[in-house]
Amino acid sequence: MQNQNQAQMSDKTMLTDMLGTEKRLVGLYATFLCECASEDLRQLFQSTLNSTSQDQHQTFCQMQQRGWYNIENAEAQKVNQARQELTQLKSQL
């Protein structure tokens, strides 16, 4: 019985694994979506990307609530600077 307990993953380990997997899937689905010529497949990838992105965010929130994924809040000035840079970049495209 003790070996079965030792083989089980902790909640933190499972959520960490899930978060990493979901992040990779979001990246892959985004790439597939950008490079897909078939409209039917594009819609499928878009739906799957949205669903996986929502799952990833829920996993992230669970980890944050449990204190397993701590992030520092960015300074307002840095957030505004990043927003301005993104806006400028988008206008150049």
N, C-alpha and C positions, 0 to 999 in steps of 0.2 A: 504494500500500500504506500509506503514511503517513496518508492521510486516513481510512482505515478504522480505524486505531488511535486516532486523535484522536476519532472519533465514538463510540467505545465508552465506556461509563460505568465508573468505577472501582468496585471492590467496596464501598468506603465509601459512594459516592453511591447505588449500587443498594440497599444495606441501609438507608440512611437513607430512601430513597423507599419501600421495602417497609414499613418500620416505620410511617411516617406513613400510608400507605394502609391498613394493617391496623388501626391505631388508629381511623381514621375508620369503617372497616367494622364494627368491634366496636360503636362508638357507634350506627351506623345499625341494625344487627341488634338491638341491645338495645331501641331505640325501636320497631322493627317488632314485636318480641316482646311488648312491653307493650301495644301497641295492636291486636293481632290478635284477631279474634273467632273465627276458624276454628281448631279444635283441631289439625287436620292441618297447617295452616300454622304454628301455634305450635310444634309439634314440629319442623318443618323449620327454622324460625328458631332454635330452641333448639340443635339439632344444629349448624347452621352457625355460630352464635355461639360455641359451645364450641370447634369446630374452628379458627375464625379466631382466637380468643383464645389457643389453644395455639400457633398459627403466630406470632402477634405476640410471645408470650413467647420463643419460640425465636430469633426475629430479634433481640429485645432482648438475649438472652444472648450471641448471636454478636457483637453490637456491643460489649457490655461486655468480653468476653474479648479483643477486639482493641484495646481502649482507645479506642473511638470513641464511647462513651456512658458518661460518668462521672457518678456520682451520689454525693452525700454521705450517709453514714449518719446517720440521725436519732438524736438523743440519746434514751436510754431514757425519760427523763421526758416528752419530747414525744410519743413513741409511746404511752406509757401514758395521757397526757392525751387524745390523739386517740381512743384505744380507749374511754375513759370517755365522751367526748362522743358517740361513735357509739352506745354502749349506751344512753345517756340518750335520744338521738333516737329510736332504735328503740322504746324503751318508751313514748314519747309517741304513737306511731302507732297 
